[in-house]
Amino acid sequence: MSVEHKHQLTKTYLATGIYILYTYVKYSVIRRLGANVLAMPPAVTGFTATRVSCTIVLLMWTYSIQHNMSFVILEQKDSGVWKTVALDWKTTSFQYIMTAAGVYSFRVKACQENTCSQYNSITVSYLQTGSSLVPAVSLSQLTVLDSNHIVLQWSYPVADSTFLIEGRSSASQNEWLPEAQTSNTSVELARELDLKQYRVSATSWCGQSQPAVFPQLSGDSVRSTHSIVVKYSVFRL
C-alpha cells in the first residue's frame, strides 16, 4: 500500500470519527433540550385582576400542580419597565397595592426547582375611580385642650392626600362650614363655644371620600379647662 493511499485512509477514518462524534453530541443535546421542554411546568390558568378598593388589586389564578411549586409575579405601569413584586410566592392569590392611577399590567409564571412555565399576562386600567372604591377617613381621636382649642386626629391609607375639615354649630345642624385644609393627619382648631361637631373628608388620586364625622361634644366638655380625649368608632353623614 502506497504512502498516499495510507494518508487517504487516515483522512477518511478521521472524517468518519468526527462525524460520529458530532452526531452523538448533537442528539445528546437534542435529547436534553427535549427533556427540558417536556419537564417545563404548565402555565397558570384563570388569571384575573379584581380591584377590591381604591389602592388594592387582588390577583388570582389557578394551577393544576400543588406540590413544590412557587410563582413569580411581575408588574408594569403605563408601559414602563417590568418589575418583580413577588418571588417564590406560594399561594395562588396576591394583593397588589397601587400608588397612582394608570394602566397596570401583571404577569405570573409557575416555577418548580430551576424550571419555570411561560408567563400568563393581564392588563387593567385604573384611570377612573368609583366613589364606592374610595376609602373613608379613619378617625383616631378628638382632644379638647381647653375651652378654645381642640385637636382632631385621623389616618388615611392613600399617600399624598389633602383633607378638608368642616364644622357645624348647634344652631345650624345642617350647614357644614370649612374650618381648615391640610395634608397632615391632625389639626388644631380654635373652637368657638357654639361649635359642637366636626367632620373630615379626603381628596386623592382615588377621588373624594365621604366625610367621617367626629362625635358631638357636650356643653360640659366644651366649657372644661382640662384635657379631654374622646375615642370612638367611625360613623358617616
DATABEL-V136903 format. One record per run of one state. SS is the DSSP state (a for helix, b for strand, c for the rest). FROM is the first residue (numbers start at 0). LEN is the number of residues. If there is no record, write none. Layout:
BEGIN
ss->(SS | SS)
from->(FROM | FROM)
len->(LEN | LEN)
END
This chain:
BEGIN
ss->(c | a | c | b | c | b | c | b | c | b | c | b | c | b | c | b | c | b | c | a | c | b | c | b | c | b | c | b | c | b | c | b | c | b | c | b | c | a | c | b | c | b | c)
from->(0 | 2 | 39 | 44 | 51 | 55 | 62 | 69 | 77 | 82 | 89 | 92 | 97 | 101 | 112 | 114 | 116 | 119 | 126 | 130 | 133 | 137 | 146 | 148 | 155 | 161 | 169 | 176 | 182 | 185 | 190 | 194 | 204 | 206 | 208 | 211 | 213 | 218 | 223 | 227 | 230 | 234 | 236)
len->(2 | 37 | 5 | 7 | 4 | 7 | 7 | 8 | 5 | 7 | 3 | 5 | 4 | 11 | 2 | 2 | 3 | 7 | 4 | 3 | 4 | 9 | 2 | 7 | 6 | 8 | 7 | 6 | 3 | 5 | 4 | 10 | 2 | 2 | 3 | 2 | 5 | 5 | 4 | 3 | 4 | 2 | 1)
END
